[in-house]
Amino acid sequence: MSGDKYVDSEGLLYTTPIIRDQGNIYKPNNRAMADECMHHEKPCRDAHTKEIDLVNRDPKHINDDVVKIDFEDVIAEPEGTHSFDGIWKASFTTFTVTKYWFYRLLSTILGIPLALIWGIYFAILSFLHIWAVVPCIRSYLIEIQCISRVYSICIHTFCDPLFEACGKMFSSVRIGLHKEI
């Protein structure tokens, strides 16, 4: 469902609009926009909206290990302990339909408020990272660099002569091992 890619004169990579019959919530007139772009030599770009994929809603596979739970992953009957076939089929249908519709109900009721909360949370997190954390770390590194120079001068001034003197003192010491039988 992705469009062709092209590089503009500034070297930036863009995708051409995807032609859909029905469009989506962000670009309902996508076919008209794509037809308009086909008449130009260079594809059009819409810099303020992002094409949202209504089919593949987890393109980065962040929920592969969590959400893909089927009836067989939760309920299983070992050999020799089987219920009636009709009960097994009804249990499967009940589990699958309940999971499907209850998820839809919860996402209908709580999806937008939670999206708002998470949007605010990540906006605050981004703001703090950009305006507080990174400047503090940069400031700390600048201050530490100054302190490390002073520390290095102190070490070279006081410790280097001491260790050189100790090295010269013990350089004439010779240790010999003799084995007596």
N, C-alpha and C positions, 0 to 999 in steps of 0.2 A: 504494500500500500504506500510505498514511498515514491516520490517523484524523482526525475532525473536530476543530477547534480551538475552545477556549472560554476566556474570561477569568474568573478567580475574583473574589471580593469585594475582594482586595488588589490587583487589577490585573495578576496574573501570568498568562501565557499557557500553557495546557496542551493536550495532545492526548488525545482519548479512546482507550481501548485498541482495538487492531486485532483484529477477530474473525478467527481462523484455525481451521481444522478440526484441524490437527495441532499447533499451537503451535510453540514453538522452544525452544532450550536454556535460555533465561532465564525464560520464562513458558510452561511446558508446559500449564497449565490456563487458557489465555487465553480460551477460549470461556466457561467457567464464570464467570470474572472479569467478562467483558463482559456476560454475562446478568445478573449481580448488579448491575452498574452501570446497566443499563437500567431497573431498577425504581426507582431514585432519580431525583429531579428534576435534581440536579446530577451530572455524570459523576464517577466515581471516578478517583483518580490513584494511581499507584504511584511514590512519590518515590525509592525506592532502586534501581530497575532501569531500564534503558533498553531500549526495544524495538529489537532488532537485526533488520535486514532481511536475510533469507537469500537473497533473489533479486537485489536490486541491491546488490552489495557494494562498489561504488565510487560512492556518491551524489554526491561532490564532484568526481569525474572527475580525480583526481590522477594516474592512470596511463594516461590516454588515449593519450598520445604514445609510451609505452614498450612496453606489453604487447600491443597489438593488432597483432601480426605474424603474417601468414598466409603460406601457402606461396608465393603469388604475389609477396609482398614480398621473399622471400629467393631463390627460384629462378625463373628465367624463361628461356625459350628463344626467341631471336629468329627471325624469318622465315627459312626456308631451313636452319635447324639444329634439327630436331625429332627427338626420340627416338621409339621406338615408343609407340603410344597406351597399351598395357598397362603399359609401364615408367613412363610419365608418371603414370598413375592410381595405380600401386603406390607410386611415390615420394611422391605427394600424400598417400595414405593413411598411409604409414609416417611421414612428417613430422608430420602432424596428430595421429595417435594417440600417437606417441612424445612429442611436446611436451605433450600433455594428460596422459598417465599419469606421465611423469617429473616434471612440475610437482606432481601429486598426491602422488607418492612423496616428493619433497623437502619439500613442505609438511607431510606426515605426520610425517616424521622430524625436521625442523628447525623447523617452525612454532611449536610451543609453547615450545621453548627460546629461540628468537629473540624471540618475543612477551614472554617473561619478561625477557630482556636489554633489549629496547627499553622495556618498562614501567619497569624499574629506572632506565635511562638518563634517560627523560623525568621520572621522579619526582625524581631527583637534580637534573636541570636546572631543574625547577620549584622545588624546595627552594632551590637556590642563587640563582635569580632573585628569589624572594620574600624570603629571609632574608639574602642577601649583596649581590647586585648593586643592587637598588633602594635599600636603605638606604645603600650606599656612594655611589650617584649623588646621593641626596637630601642626604647629608652634604656631599659635594663642592659641590653647588649652594649650600648654606647658607654654607660657608666661602668660596666664591668671591664670594658677595654681600658678605660682610664685607670681603674683599680689594678688591673693586671700589669700595667706598665709600672706602677708604683711598687707592686709586689715583686716584680722582676728586678727592679733596681735594688730593693732591699736584699733580696736573695744574693744577687751578684756582689753587693757591697759587703755583706756580713758573712754569708755562708761560703762563698767561693774561696776567700783567703783561708778560712778555717779548714776547709777540706783539702786545699792545696798543701797547707802546713802538715796536716795529718798524713797526707799522701807522701810527702817528702820524708817525714819521720819514719814511717813504716816501710819505705822503699828499700832501706838497707837491711831490713830484717830478712834473714834467710832461715827457712825451716827445713830440716833434713830428717828423714825417717830412716832408721836402721832397724833391720829385722834381726833379732837375736834368737838363735836356735839353741 
